[in-house]
Amino acid sequence: MPTYRTVISSKGQVVIPAELREQLGLEKGTPATWTEEKGRLVLTPITARRLRDIRGFLKPKPGEPSMFEEHFADRERERERERRRE
């Protein structure tokens, strides 16, 4: 795995090397998140491929309720508990 060096500008900006931008399909305006993991900065671009991966992770298995349906079921259980307290 090649190592790339870059410099942080006076404005806190970092240039992603062209080879990495091309390899990862990063274009101007691509949103990204920064996280810190064990003293390292990790940049995660929010690309169409990443969004598909996230959606696939959240997609319920056959026969399971969606997160949306589960949320409404939780709210209904909360309402029922509140009604019993009255």
MOPAC internal coordinates of N, CA, C and O (Angstrom, degrees):
PM7 1SCF
backbone

  N    0.0000 0     0.00 0     0.00 0    0    0    0
  C    1.4483 1     0.00 0     0.00 0    1    0    0
  C    1.5273 1   108.33 1     0.00 0    2    1    0
  O    1.2310 1   119.95 1   -58.66 1    3    2    1
  N    1.3284 1   117.70 1   121.34 1    3    2    1
  C    1.4651 1   119.77 1  -178.97 1    5    3    2
  C    1.5235 1   111.94 1   -68.39 1    6    5    3
  O    1.2310 1   120.90 1   -25.90 1    7    6    5
  N    1.3142 1   115.89 1   154.10 1    7    6    5
  C    1.4571 1   122.66 1   175.84 1    9    7    6
  C    1.5195 1   108.08 1  -106.61 1   10    9    7
  O    1.2310 1   120.44 1   -43.77 1   11   10    9
  N    1.3191 1   116.77 1   136.23 1   11   10    9
  C    1.4572 1   122.37 1   179.56 1   13   11   10
  C    1.5239 1   108.06 1  -116.92 1   14   13   11
  O    1.2310 1   120.71 1   -40.80 1   15   14   13
  N    1.3226 1   116.25 1   139.20 1   15   14   13
  C    1.4636 1   120.84 1   176.37 1   17   15   14
  C    1.5159 1   108.55 1  -109.55 1   18   17   15
  O    1.2310 1   121.46 1   -36.22 1   19   18   17
  N    1.3129 1   114.81 1   143.78 1   19   18   17
  C    1.4468 1   121.00 1   177.06 1   21   19   18
  C    1.5211 1   107.82 1  -145.86 1   22   21   19
  O    1.2310 1   120.12 1   -12.35 1   23   22   21
  N    1.3090 1   117.37 1   167.65 1   23   22   21
  C    1.4619 1   122.74 1  -178.51 1   25   23   22
  C    1.5177 1   108.17 1  -122.77 1   26   25   23
  O    1.2310 1   120.71 1   -40.28 1   27   26   25
  N    1.3173 1   116.25 1   139.72 1   27   26   25
  C    1.4585 1   121.19 1   176.06 1   29   27   26
  C    1.5263 1   107.00 1   -83.96 1   30   29   27
  O    1.2310 1   120.91 1   -53.44 1   31   30   29
  N    1.3474 1   115.86 1   126.56 1   31   30   29
  C    1.4678 1   120.16 1  -177.94 1   33   31   30
  C    1.5241 1   110.85 1   -75.40 1   34   33   31
  O    1.2310 1   120.92 1    -7.78 1   35   34   33
  N    1.3325 1   115.84 1   172.22 1   35   34   33
  C    1.4671 1   120.83 1   178.27 1   37   35   34
  C    1.5284 1   111.86 1   -63.08 1   38   37   35
  O    1.2310 1   120.79 1   159.49 1   39   38   37
  N    1.3360 1   116.09 1   -20.51 1   39   38   37
  C    1.4676 1   121.01 1   177.51 1   41   39   38
  C    1.5255 1   112.25 1   -93.68 1   42   41   39
  O    1.2310 1   120.11 1  -174.37 1   43   42   41
  N    1.3446 1   117.40 1     5.63 1   43   42   41
  C    1.4626 1   121.46 1   179.65 1   45   43   42
  C    1.5159 1   113.22 1    81.53 1   46   45   43
  O    1.2310 1   120.01 1  -165.98 1   47   46   45
  N    1.3163 1   117.58 1    14.02 1   47   46   45
  C    1.4600 1   121.74 1  -178.01 1   49   47   46
  C    1.5305 1   110.83 1   -87.90 1   50   49   47
  O    1.2310 1   121.38 1   -32.29 1   51   50   49
  N    1.3292 1   114.96 1   147.71 1   51   50   49
  C    1.4563 1   122.23 1   179.12 1   53   51   50
  C    1.5283 1   107.99 1  -127.60 1   54   53   51
  O    1.2310 1   120.28 1   -45.38 1   55   54   53
  N    1.3291 1   117.06 1   134.62 1   55   54   53
  C    1.4542 1   121.53 1   177.39 1   57   55   54
  C    1.5264 1   108.23 1   -92.94 1   58   57   55
  O    1.2310 1   120.65 1   -52.64 1   59   58   57
  N    1.3322 1   116.37 1   127.36 1   59   58   57
  C    1.4636 1   121.13 1   175.03 1   61   59   58
  C    1.5230 1   106.42 1   -85.96 1   62   61   59
  O    1.2310 1   119.72 1   -55.22 1   63   62   61
  N    1.3262 1   118.14 1   124.78 1   63   62   61
  C    1.4635 1   120.14 1  -177.83 1   65   63   62
  C    1.5330 1   112.35 1   -53.72 1   66   65   63
  O    1.2310 1   120.93 1   -36.72 1   67   66   65
  N    1.3359 1   115.82 1   143.28 1   67   66   65
  C    1.4632 1   122.62 1  -176.22 1   69   67   66
  C    1.5277 1   111.92 1   -54.84 1   70   69   67
  O    1.2310 1   120.41 1   139.25 1   71   70   69
  N    1.3300 1   116.81 1   -40.75 1   71   70   69
  C    1.4679 1   119.93 1  -179.00 1   73   71   70
  C    1.5329 1   111.20 1   -60.69 1   74   73   71
  O    1.2310 1   120.34 1   138.67 1   75   74   73
  N    1.3181 1   116.96 1   -41.33 1   75   74   73
  C    1.4666 1   120.41 1   178.28 1   77   75   74
  C    1.5266 1   111.58 1   -69.89 1   78   77   75
  O    1.2310 1   120.61 1   139.49 1   79   78   77
  N    1.3492 1   116.45 1   -40.51 1   79   78   77
  C    1.4723 1   119.25 1   178.17 1   81   79   78
  C    1.5207 1   110.40 1   -60.06 1   82   81   79
  O    1.2310 1   120.58 1   137.05 1   83   82   81
  N    1.3110 1   116.50 1   -42.95 1   83   82   81
  C    1.4683 1   120.68 1   179.58 1   85   83   82
  C    1.5226 1   111.03 1   -66.95 1   86   85   83
  O    1.2310 1   120.65 1   133.78 1   87   86   85
  N    1.3116 1   116.36 1   -46.22 1   87   86   85
  C    1.4662 1   121.93 1  -178.62 1   89   87   86
  C    1.5308 1   111.55 1   -59.89 1   90   89   87
  O    1.2310 1   120.33 1   141.69 1   91   90   89
  N    1.3369 1   116.97 1   -38.31 1   91   90   89
  C    1.4594 1   121.58 1  -176.33 1   93   91   90
  C    1.5258 1   113.57 1   -95.85 1   94   93   91
  O    1.2310 1   120.35 1   178.67 1   95   94   93
  N    1.3276 1   116.94 1    -1.33 1   95   94   93
  C    1.4632 1   120.33 1   179.16 1   97   95   94
  C    1.5150 1   113.09 1    69.73 1   98   97   95
  O    1.2310 1   120.36 1  -147.17 1   99   98   97
  N    1.3218 1   116.92 1    32.83 1   99   98   97
  C    1.4610 1   120.92 1  -179.34 1  101   99   98
  C    1.5195 1   109.77 1   -86.06 1  102  101   99
  O    1.2310 1   121.22 1   -49.26 1  103  102  101
  N    1.3151 1   115.27 1   130.74 1  103  102  101
  C    1.4580 1   121.23 1   179.50 1  105  103  102
  C    1.5179 1   109.01 1  -124.32 1  106  105  103
  O    1.2310 1   120.83 1   -13.97 1  107  106  105
  N    1.3097 1   116.02 1   166.03 1  107  106  105
  C    1.4573 1   120.88 1   176.79 1  109  107  106
  C    1.5280 1   109.16 1   -53.74 1  110  109  107
  O    1.2310 1   121.18 1   -47.58 1  111  110  109
  N    1.3214 1   115.34 1   132.42 1  111  110  109
  C    1.4623 1   120.03 1   178.53 1  113  111  110
  C    1.5204 1   114.37 1    90.18 1  114  113  111
  O    1.2310 1   119.29 1   178.41 1  115  114  113
  N    1.3353 1   118.96 1    -1.59 1  115  114  113
  C    1.4695 1   121.02 1   178.65 1  117  115  114
  C    1.5278 1   108.35 1   -66.41 1  118  117  115
  O    1.2310 1   119.68 1   -58.96 1  119  118  117
  N    1.3414 1   118.22 1   121.04 1  119  118  117
  C    1.4649 1   119.48 1   177.87 1  121  119  118
  C    1.5330 1   109.88 1   -72.02 1  122  121  119
  O    1.2310 1   121.16 1   -24.61 1  123  122  121
  N    1.3173 1   115.39 1   155.39 1  123  122  121
  C    1.4647 1   120.48 1  -179.31 1  125  123  122
  C    1.5181 1   109.15 1  -152.67 1  126  125  123
  O    1.2310 1   120.90 1   -18.61 1  127  126  125
  N    1.3111 1   115.88 1   161.39 1  127  126  125
  C    1.4610 1   121.43 1   174.73 1  129  127  126
  C    1.5220 1   108.90 1  -120.47 1  130  129  127
  O    1.2310 1   120.89 1   -30.88 1  131  130  129
  N    1.3218 1   115.91 1   149.12 1  131  130  129
  C    1.4565 1   122.67 1   174.50 1  133  131  130
  C    1.5154 1   107.71 1  -110.79 1  134  133  131
  O    1.2310 1   120.48 1   -44.32 1  135  134  133
  N    1.3186 1   116.69 1   135.68 1  135  134  133
  C    1.4575 1   121.73 1   172.71 1  137  135  134
  C    1.5179 1   108.45 1  -133.12 1  138  137  135
  O    1.2310 1   120.95 1   -19.45 1  139  138  137
  N    1.3088 1   115.79 1   160.55 1  139  138  137
  C    1.4540 1   121.36 1   177.18 1  141  139  138
  C    1.5233 1   107.25 1  -111.27 1  142  141  139
  O    1.2310 1   120.78 1   -51.99 1  143  142  141
  N    1.3132 1   116.12 1   128.01 1  143  142  141
  C    1.4666 1   121.46 1   178.17 1  145  143  142
  C    1.5162 1   108.78 1  -132.43 1  146  145  143
  O    1.2310 1   121.07 1   -71.29 1  147  146  145
  N    1.3243 1   115.55 1   108.71 1  147  146  145
  C    1.4710 1   121.53 1   177.12 1  149  147  146
  C    1.5308 1   112.12 1    52.75 1  150  149  147
  O    1.2310 1   120.47 1  -133.91 1  151  150  149
  N    1.3248 1   116.70 1    46.09 1  151  150  149
  C    1.4530 1   121.25 1   177.23 1  153  151  150
  C    1.5159 1   115.26 1    82.03 1  154  153  151
  O    1.2310 1   119.96 1  -176.62 1  155  154  153
  N    1.3217 1   117.69 1     3.38 1  155  154  153
  C    1.4681 1   121.72 1   178.32 1  157  155  154
  C    1.5235 1   109.36 1  -111.21 1  158  157  155
  O    1.2310 1   120.62 1   -36.20 1  159  158  157
  N    1.3194 1   116.42 1   143.80 1  159  158  157
  C    1.4635 1   120.97 1   173.77 1  161  159  158
  C    1.5184 1   108.13 1   -89.70 1  162  161  159
  O    1.2310 1   120.89 1   -48.30 1  163  162  161
  N    1.3093 1   115.90 1   131.70 1  163  162  161
  C    1.4651 1   121.25 1  -179.92 1  165  163  162
  C    1.5232 1   108.08 1  -119.18 1  166  165  163
  O    1.2310 1   120.95 1   -58.70 1  167  166  165
  N    1.3152 1   115.79 1   121.30 1  167  166  165
  C    1.4579 1   121.98 1   178.07 1  169  167  166
  C    1.5208 1   108.10 1   -99.94 1  170  169  167
  O    1.2310 1   120.47 1   -56.87 1  171  170  169
  N    1.3309 1   116.70 1   123.13 1  171  170  169
  C    1.4581 1   121.27 1   179.39 1  173  171  170
  C    1.5203 1   109.21 1  -118.78 1  174  173  171
  O    1.2310 1   120.27 1   -72.46 1  175  174  173
  N    1.3376 1   117.09 1   107.54 1  175  174  173
  C    1.4609 1   119.56 1   178.14 1  177  175  174
  C    1.5295 1   110.93 1   -69.60 1  178  177  175
  O    1.2310 1   120.89 1   -35.96 1  179  178  177
  N    1.3235 1   115.91 1   144.04 1  179  178  177
  C    1.4595 1   121.52 1   177.88 1  181  179  178
  C    1.5325 1   106.25 1   -97.90 1  182  181  179
  O    1.2310 1   120.84 1   -96.27 1  183  182  181
  N    1.3112 1   116.01 1    83.73 1  183  182  181
  C    1.4661 1   121.83 1  -178.25 1  185  183  182
  C    1.5247 1   109.17 1   -98.43 1  186  185  183
  O    1.2310 1   120.71 1   -10.00 1  187  186  185
  N    1.3171 1   116.25 1   170.00 1  187  186  185
  C    1.4716 1   120.53 1   177.57 1  189  187  186
  C    1.5227 1   109.92 1   -57.70 1  190  189  187
  O    1.2310 1   120.35 1   140.32 1  191  190  189
  N    1.3229 1   116.94 1   -39.68 1  191  190  189
  C    1.4719 1   120.28 1   179.17 1  193  191  190
  C    1.5247 1   110.69 1   -63.04 1  194  193  191
  O    1.2310 1   120.22 1   137.39 1  195  194  193
  N    1.3404 1   117.19 1   -42.61 1  195  194  193
  C    1.4701 1   121.28 1   179.18 1  197  195  194
  C    1.5256 1   110.29 1   -63.92 1  198  197  195
  O    1.2310 1   120.07 1   138.04 1  199  198  197
  N    1.3304 1   117.46 1   -41.96 1  199  198  197
  C    1.4630 1   120.74 1   178.29 1  201  199  198
  C    1.5312 1   111.29 1   -62.53 1  202  201  199
  O    1.2310 1   120.29 1   140.07 1  203  202  201
  N    1.3434 1   117.06 1   -39.93 1  203  202  201
  C    1.4735 1   119.68 1   176.82 1  205  203  202
  C    1.5250 1   110.70 1   -62.55 1  206  205  203
  O    1.2310 1   120.62 1   138.85 1  207  206  205
  N    1.3285 1   116.43 1   -41.15 1  207  206  205
  C    1.4690 1   120.42 1   178.23 1  209  207  206
  C    1.5157 1   111.28 1   -62.11 1  210  209  207
  O    1.2310 1   120.81 1   136.46 1  211  210  209
  N    1.3303 1   116.05 1   -43.54 1  211  210  209
  C    1.4673 1   120.53 1  -179.94 1  213  211  210
  C    1.5211 1   109.96 1   -64.58 1  214  213  211
  O    1.2310 1   120.35 1   134.81 1  215  214  213
  N    1.3226 1   116.93 1   -45.19 1  215  214  213
  C    1.4685 1   119.62 1   179.50 1  217  215  214
  C    1.5157 1   111.20 1   -61.69 1  218  217  215
  O    1.2310 1   120.46 1   139.85 1  219  218  217
  N    1.3143 1   116.72 1   -40.15 1  219  218  217
  C    1.4609 1   120.26 1   178.12 1  221  219  218
  C    1.5078 1   111.65 1   -63.48 1  222  221  219
  O    1.2310 1   120.33 1   144.31 1  223  222  221
  N    1.3356 1   116.97 1   -35.69 1  223  222  221
  C    1.4558 1   121.57 1   178.72 1  225  223  222
  C    1.5275 1   110.77 1   -67.01 1  226  225  223
  O    1.2310 1   120.52 1   142.11 1  227  226  225
  N    1.3277 1   116.61 1   -37.89 1  227  226  225
  C    1.4583 1   121.24 1  -177.46 1  229  227  226
  C    1.5225 1   113.48 1   -83.87 1  230  229  227
  O    1.2310 1   120.29 1   165.18 1  231  230  229
  N    1.3164 1   117.05 1   -14.82 1  231  230  229
  C    1.4620 1   120.44 1  -177.06 1  233  231  230
  C    1.5313 1   109.85 1   -66.55 1  234  233  231
  O    1.2310 1   120.26 1   -50.46 1  235  234  233
  N    1.3405 1   117.12 1   129.54 1  235  234  233
  C    1.4656 1   118.65 1  -179.22 1  237  235  234
  C    1.5283 1   111.86 1   -70.78 1  238  237  235
  O    1.2310 1   121.38 1   -27.70 1  239  238  237
  N    1.3094 1   114.96 1   152.30 1  239  238  237
  C    1.4586 1   119.84 1   175.62 1  241  239  238
  C    1.5251 1   108.19 1   -74.01 1  242  241  239
  O    1.2310 1   119.64 1   -20.96 1  243  242  241
  N    1.3304 1   118.29 1   159.04 1  243  242  241
  C    1.4630 1   120.46 1   179.37 1  245  243  242
  C    1.5303 1   111.12 1   -53.60 1  246  245  243
  O    1.2310 1   121.19 1   -49.85 1  247  246  245
  N    1.3293 1   115.34 1   130.15 1  247  246  245
  C    1.4620 1   121.11 1   179.12 1  249  247  246
  C    1.5166 1   114.48 1    88.79 1  250  249  247
  O    1.2310 1   119.60 1   167.93 1  251  250  249
  N    1.3364 1   118.37 1   -12.07 1  251  250  249
  C    1.4536 1   121.14 1   178.69 1  253  251  250
  C    1.5255 1   109.35 1   -92.75 1  254  253  251
  O    1.2310 1   120.40 1   -30.25 1  255  254  253
  N    1.3558 1   116.84 1   149.75 1  255  254  253
  C    1.4655 1   118.70 1   177.46 1  257  255  254
  C    1.5201 1   110.81 1   -72.85 1  258  257  255
  O    1.2310 1   120.65 1   -27.83 1  259  258  257
  N    1.3224 1   116.36 1   152.17 1  259  258  257
  C    1.4639 1   120.03 1   175.91 1  261  259  258
  C    1.5235 1   108.40 1   -73.95 1  262  261  259
  O    1.2310 1   120.42 1   -13.85 1  263  262  261
  N    1.3247 1   116.81 1   166.15 1  263  262  261
  C    1.4706 1   120.66 1   177.61 1  265  263  262
  C    1.5293 1   109.62 1   -61.64 1  266  265  263
  O    1.2310 1   120.53 1   145.01 1  267  266  265
  N    1.3188 1   116.60 1   -34.99 1  267  266  265
  C    1.4555 1   122.46 1   177.94 1  269  267  266
  C    1.5331 1   109.83 1   -62.53 1  270  269  267
  O    1.2310 1   120.64 1   130.69 1  271  270  269
  N    1.3279 1   116.38 1   -49.31 1  271  270  269
  C    1.4674 1   120.73 1   179.54 1  273  271  270
  C    1.5304 1   111.27 1   -63.57 1  274  273  271
  O    1.2310 1   120.28 1   140.40 1  275  274  273
  N    1.3137 1   117.07 1   -39.60 1  275  274  273
  C    1.4607 1   121.31 1   179.75 1  277  275  274
  C    1.5280 1   110.83 1   -65.43 1  278  277  275
  O    1.2310 1   120.63 1   141.43 1  279  278  277
  N    1.3175 1   116.39 1   -38.57 1  279  278  277
  C    1.4586 1   120.28 1   177.47 1  281  279  278
  C    1.5354 1   110.63 1   -60.75 1  282  281  279
  O    1.2310 1   120.22 1   133.93 1  283  282  281
  N    1.3245 1   117.19 1   -46.07 1  283  282  281
  C    1.4577 1   120.25 1   178.99 1  285  283  282
  C    1.5254 1   111.72 1   -65.29 1  286  285  283
  O    1.2310 1   119.78 1   143.40 1  287  286  285
  N    1.3011 1   118.02 1   -36.60 1  287  286  285
  C    1.4636 1   121.16 1   176.69 1  289  287  286
  C    1.5278 1   110.13 1   -64.59 1  290  289  287
  O    1.2310 1   119.84 1   138.82 1  291  290  289
  N    1.3342 1   117.92 1   -41.18 1  291  290  289
  C    1.4633 1   121.32 1   176.96 1  293  291  290
  C    1.5194 1   111.07 1   -61.58 1  294  293  291
  O    1.2310 1   120.83 1   135.69 1  295  294  293
  N    1.3257 1   116.02 1   -44.31 1  295  294  293
  C    1.4712 1   119.66 1   179.27 1  297  295  294
  C    1.5262 1   110.92 1   -62.22 1  298  297  295
  O    1.2310 1   120.28 1   140.32 1  299  298  297
  N    1.3165 1   117.08 1   -39.68 1  299  298  297
  C    1.4691 1   120.13 1   178.87 1  301  299  298
  C    1.5268 1   110.58 1   -64.70 1  302  301  299
  O    1.2310 1   119.87 1   139.87 1  303  302  301
  N    1.3250 1   117.86 1   -40.13 1  303  302  301
  C    1.4703 1   121.20 1   177.08 1  305  303  302
  C    1.5249 1   110.58 1   -63.28 1  306  305  303
  O    1.2310 1   120.10 1   139.93 1  307  306  305
  N    1.3306 1   117.42 1   -40.07 1  307  306  305
  C    1.4695 1   121.10 1   177.27 1  309  307  306
  C    1.5250 1   110.83 1   -62.46 1  310  309  307
  O    1.2310 1   120.48 1   135.07 1  311  310  309
  N    1.3291 1   116.69 1   -44.93 1  311  310  309
  C    1.4730 1   120.39 1   178.88 1  313  311  310
  C    1.5249 1   110.66 1   -60.68 1  314  313  311
  O    1.2310 1   120.46 1   138.97 1  315  314  313
  N    1.3175 1   116.74 1   -41.03 1  315  314  313
  C    1.4654 1   121.14 1  -179.82 1  317  315  314
  C    1.5358 1   110.13 1   -63.41 1  318  317  315
  O    1.2310 1   119.76 1   137.12 1  319  318  317
  N    1.3275 1   118.06 1   -42.88 1  319  318  317
  C    1.4662 1   121.13 1   177.91 1  321  319  318
  C    1.5239 1   110.93 1   -62.40 1  322  321  319
  O    1.2310 1   120.77 1   139.60 1  323  322  321
  N    1.3499 1   116.12 1   -40.40 1  323  322  321
  C    1.4652 1   120.36 1   179.20 1  325  323  322
  C    1.5226 1   110.69 1   -64.82 1  326  325  323
  O    1.2310 1   119.81 1   140.14 1  327  326  325
  N    1.3257 1   117.96 1   -39.86 1  327  326  325
  C    1.4701 1   122.32 1   178.61 1  329  327  326
  C    1.5304 1   110.57 1   -62.55 1  330  329  327
  O    1.2310 1   119.99 1   141.37 1  331  330  329
  N    1.3117 1   117.63 1   -38.63 1  331  330  329
  C    1.4798 1   121.92 1  -179.07 1  333  331  330
  C    1.5305 1   110.93 1   -67.63 1  334  333  331
  O    1.2310 1   119.96 1   147.57 1  335  334  333
  N    1.3166 1   117.68 1   -32.43 1  335  334  333
  C    1.4650 1   121.62 1  -179.13 1  337  335  334
  C    1.5184 1   111.42 1   -70.64 1  338  337  335
  O    1.2310 1   119.73 1   153.36 1  339  338  337
  N    1.3026 1   118.12 1   -26.64 1  339  338  337
  C    1.4655 1   121.75 1  -175.78 1  341  339  338
  C    1.4940 1   112.99 1   -71.89 1  342  341  339
  O    1.2310 1   120.10 1   180.00 1  343  342  341

